């Protein structure tokens, strides 16, 4: 699965993408984020406050309780504002 990071999430994690194989017990975006947050101090800094995060699964905006079953790509980013 490709994990993509954008904006300040990318800056804190220190990379814009990772190719990872989450454990089978990781079923939704929220659980994926918790698993990712344990990977490093940078991941924890970027991902510990899920209220400040949004996600997309296979390029579709989703709630954090959305399933990742069969997903090829999960993007994690801060809230997007219009202008």
DOFIRO-593942 format. One line per field, with one value per residue: x, y, z of N, C-alpha, C, O in turn; residue number from 1; residue in three letters. Coordinates in steps of 0.2 Angstrom, whole numbers, plus 5000, padded with zeros to 4 digits. Example, Ala and Ser with C-alpha at 12.3 -4.5 7.8 and 13.67 -1.06 7.14 Angstrom:
REM residues 2
nx: [5066, 5064];
ny: [4972, 4989];
nz: [5039, 5035];
cax: [5062, 5068];
cay: [4978, 4995];
caz: [5039, 5036];
cx: [5066, 5064];
cy: [4984, 5000];
cz: [5039, 5039];
ox: [5071, 5067];
oy: [4983, 5006];
oz: [5042, 5040];
pos: [1, 2];
code: [Ala, Ser];
//
This chain:
REM residues 83
nx: [5004, 5003, 5007, 5004, 5009, 5005, 5008, 5011, 5011, 5019, 5031, 5034, 5034, 5045, 5046, 5038, 5031, 5027, 5030, 5021, 5016, 5003, 4999, 4987, 4977, 4974, 4961, 4955, 4956, 4959, 4965, 4976, 4983, 4986, 4995, 5005, 5009, 5017, 5029, 5040, 5048, 5045, 5034, 5025, 5024, 5018, 5006, 4999, 4988, 4973, 4962, 4967, 4969, 4965, 4959, 4962, 4956, 4962, 4961, 4949, 4940, 4938, 4931, 4939, 4936, 4934, 4935, 4951, 4952, 4958, 4963, 4974, 4981, 4983, 4981, 4986, 4983, 4983, 4968, 4959, 4958, 4948, 4949];
ny: [4994, 5011, 5025, 5041, 5057, 5074, 5092, 5100, 5088, 5079, 5086, 5084, 5070, 5068, 5063, 5061, 5050, 5032, 5015, 5002, 4988, 4985, 4977, 4964, 4966, 4979, 4989, 5000, 5018, 5026, 5016, 5013, 5025, 5026, 5015, 5019, 5031, 5025, 5022, 5031, 5046, 5057, 5053, 5051, 5064, 5070, 5063, 5060, 5068, 5065, 5073, 5084, 5079, 5073, 5062, 5052, 5038, 5028, 5040, 5046, 5056, 5052, 5047, 5045, 5033, 5025, 5010, 5002, 4991, 4982, 4993, 5003, 5015, 5027, 5043, 5055, 5070, 5088, 5097, 5104, 5120, 5132, 5145];
nz: [5000, 4996, 5005, 5007, 5011, 5015, 5015, 5031, 5037, 5029, 5031, 5045, 5046, 5037, 5024, 5008, 5004, 5008, 5005, 5011, 5021, 5030, 5046, 5046, 5055, 5055, 5051, 5047, 5042, 5054, 5063, 5055, 5055, 5068, 5069, 5060, 5067, 5077, 5071, 5071, 5079, 5071, 5064, 5074, 5079, 5068, 5067, 5079, 5084, 5079, 5076, 5069, 5056, 5039, 5027, 5012, 5003, 4990, 4982, 4986, 4996, 5013, 5029, 5045, 5050, 5039, 5029, 5025, 5017, 5004, 4998, 4988, 4990, 5002, 5008, 5018, 5027, 5032, 5036, 5022, 5016, 5007, 4995];
cax: [5000, 5006, 5005, 5006, 5009, 5005, 5009, 5015, 5011, 5025, 5037, 5035, 5036, 5051, 5045, 5031, 5027, 5030, 5027, 5020, 5011, 5001, 4996, 4980, 4972, 4973, 4955, 4952, 4961, 4961, 4970, 4982, 4986, 4989, 5000, 5010, 5012, 5022, 5035, 5046, 5046, 5042, 5027, 5021, 5023, 5013, 5000, 4996, 4982, 4969, 4957, 4970, 4970, 4960, 4962, 4959, 4958, 4962, 4960, 4942, 4940, 4935, 4931, 4944, 4933, 4933, 4939, 4956, 4952, 4959, 4966, 4981, 4984, 4980, 4984, 4985, 4984, 4979, 4961, 4960, 4954, 4947, 4951];
cay: [5000, 5017, 5030, 5048, 5063, 5081, 5098, 5099, 5080, 5077, 5089, 5081, 5063, 5068, 5060, 5062, 5043, 5026, 5009, 4998, 4982, 4986, 4971, 4962, 4968, 4986, 4988, 5007, 5023, 5028, 5011, 5014, 5031, 5024, 5011, 5023, 5035, 5022, 5021, 5036, 5052, 5061, 5050, 5053, 5072, 5072, 5059, 5059, 5072, 5064, 5079, 5088, 5075, 5071, 5056, 5049, 5031, 5028, 5047, 5048, 5059, 5047, 5048, 5041, 5026, 5021, 5004, 5002, 4984, 4982, 5000, 5003, 5021, 5031, 5049, 5059, 5078, 5092, 5100, 5108, 5126, 5135, 5152];
caz: [5000, 4996, 5010, 5005, 5016, 5012, 5019, 5037, 5039, 5026, 5034, 5051, 5045, 5034, 5018, 5005, 5003, 5010, 5003, 5018, 5021, 5037, 5048, 5044, 5060, 5054, 5046, 5045, 5042, 5061, 5065, 5051, 5057, 5075, 5068, 5057, 5073, 5081, 5067, 5073, 5082, 5066, 5063, 5080, 5079, 5063, 5067, 5086, 5084, 5073, 5075, 5064, 5050, 5035, 5023, 5006, 5001, 4983, 4979, 4988, 5003, 5018, 5036, 5048, 5051, 5033, 5028, 5020, 5014, 4996, 4996, 4985, 4992, 5007, 5008, 5025, 5026, 5036, 5033, 5016, 5016, 5001, 4995];
cx: [5004, 5003, 5008, 5005, 5009, 5006, 5013, 5015, 5018, 5031, 5039, 5037, 5043, 5051, 5038, 5027, 5031, 5026, 5027, 5015, 5009, 4998, 4989, 4975, 4970, 4967, 4953, 4958, 4963, 4966, 4976, 4986, 4990, 4995, 5006, 5013, 5017, 5029, 5041, 5043, 5043, 5035, 5023, 5019, 5017, 5006, 4996, 4989, 4977, 4964, 4960, 4971, 4964, 4963, 4958, 4961, 4957, 4959, 4952, 4943, 4936, 4935, 4936, 4942, 4932, 4938, 4945, 4957, 4953, 4962, 4973, 4985, 4980, 4984, 4982, 4987, 4981, 4972, 4963, 4955, 4953, 4949, 4949];
cy: [5006, 5022, 5036, 5053, 5070, 5086, 5097, 5092, 5078, 5080, 5086, 5074, 5063, 5065, 5061, 5055, 5037, 5020, 5004, 4993, 4982, 4979, 4970, 4965, 4976, 4986, 4995, 5012, 5025, 5023, 5012, 5020, 5030, 5020, 5015, 5028, 5032, 5020, 5025, 5042, 5057, 5059, 5052, 5060, 5073, 5069, 5058, 5062, 5071, 5069, 5084, 5085, 5074, 5065, 5055, 5042, 5030, 5034, 5049, 5050, 5054, 5050, 5044, 5034, 5022, 5015, 5005, 4995, 4985, 4989, 4999, 5009, 5024, 5037, 5052, 5066, 5082, 5094, 5105, 5114, 5129, 5142, 5156];
cz: [5000, 5001, 5008, 5010, 5013, 5017, 5025, 5039, 5036, 5029, 5040, 5050, 5041, 5027, 5015, 5004, 5006, 5007, 5009, 5017, 5028, 5039, 5047, 5049, 5059, 5048, 5044, 5045, 5049, 5063, 5061, 5053, 5064, 5074, 5065, 5063, 5077, 5078, 5069, 5076, 5077, 5065, 5068, 5081, 5074, 5064, 5074, 5087, 5078, 5071, 5070, 5057, 5046, 5031, 5017, 5005, 4993, 4979, 4980, 4995, 5007, 5025, 5039, 5050, 5045, 5032, 5024, 5017, 5006, 4994, 4993, 4988, 4997, 5008, 5015, 5024, 5031, 5033, 5027, 5017, 5009, 5001, 4989];
ox: [5009, 4997, 5014, 4999, 5013, 5004, 5018, 5020, 5022, 5036, 5045, 5042, 5047, 5057, 5034, 5021, 5037, 5020, 5032, 5011, 5012, 4996, 4985, 4969, 4966, 4968, 4950, 4963, 4969, 4971, 4982, 4992, 4995, 5000, 5012, 5019, 5022, 5033, 5047, 5037, 5038, 5031, 5017, 5014, 5013, 5001, 4991, 4985, 4978, 4961, 4956, 4975, 4959, 4969, 4952, 4967, 4951, 4954, 4950, 4945, 4930, 4939, 4938, 4946, 4929, 4943, 4945, 4962, 4949, 4963, 4977, 4991, 4974, 4990, 4976, 4993, 4976, 4972, 4968, 4950, 4958, 4950, 4950];
oy: [5007, 5023, 5037, 5053, 5070, 5085, 5094, 5090, 5074, 5076, 5085, 5072, 5058, 5064, 5062, 5056, 5038, 5021, 5001, 4993, 4978, 4974, 4975, 4966, 4978, 4985, 4995, 5011, 5026, 5025, 5011, 5019, 5032, 5021, 5014, 5029, 5035, 5018, 5022, 5043, 5060, 5063, 5054, 5062, 5078, 5072, 5055, 5060, 5074, 5069, 5087, 5088, 5073, 5065, 5057, 5041, 5032, 5034, 5053, 5046, 5052, 5054, 5039, 5030, 5017, 5015, 5009, 4994, 4988, 4989, 4995, 5010, 5024, 5037, 5052, 5067, 5079, 5094, 5109, 5113, 5128, 5145, 5162];
oz: [5004, 5001, 5007, 5014, 5008, 5023, 5025, 5043, 5039, 5030, 5042, 5054, 5043, 5024, 5019, 5003, 5007, 5005, 5011, 5013, 5033, 5035, 5046, 5047, 5062, 5043, 5038, 5047, 5050, 5066, 5064, 5054, 5065, 5077, 5067, 5063, 5080, 5081, 5069, 5077, 5079, 5064, 5067, 5082, 5075, 5062, 5074, 5090, 5073, 5066, 5066, 5053, 5048, 5031, 5016, 5006, 4991, 4975, 4977, 4999, 5005, 5027, 5036, 5051, 5045, 5035, 5019, 5013, 5003, 4988, 4996, 4988, 4997, 5009, 5017, 5022, 5034, 5027, 5028, 5018, 5005, 5006, 4988];
pos: [1, 2, 3, 4, 5, 6, 7, 8, 9, 10, 11, 12, 13, 14, 15, 16, 17, 18, 19, 20, 21, 22, 23, 24, 25, 26, 27, 28, 29, 30, 31, 32, 33, 34, 35, 36, 37, 38, 39, 40, 41, 42, 43, 44, 45, 46, 47, 48, 49, 50, 51, 52, 53, 54, 55, 56, 57, 58, 59, 60, 61, 62, 63, 64, 65, 66, 67, 68, 69, 70, 71, 72, 73, 74, 75, 76, 77, 78, 79, 80, 81, 82, 83];
code: [Unk, Unk, Unk, Unk, Unk, Unk, Unk, Unk, Unk, Unk, Unk, Unk, Unk, Unk, Unk, Unk, Unk, Unk, Unk, Unk, Unk, Unk, Unk, Unk, Unk, Unk, Unk, Unk, Unk, Unk, Unk, Unk, Unk, Unk, Unk, Unk, Unk, Unk, Unk, Unk, Unk, Unk, Unk, Unk, Unk, Unk, Unk, Unk, Unk, Unk, Unk, Unk, Unk, Unk, Unk, Unk, Unk, Unk, Unk, Unk, Unk, Unk, Unk, Unk, Unk, Unk, Unk, Unk, Unk, Unk, Unk, Unk, Unk, Unk, Unk, Unk, Unk, Unk, Unk, Unk, Unk, Unk, Unk];
//
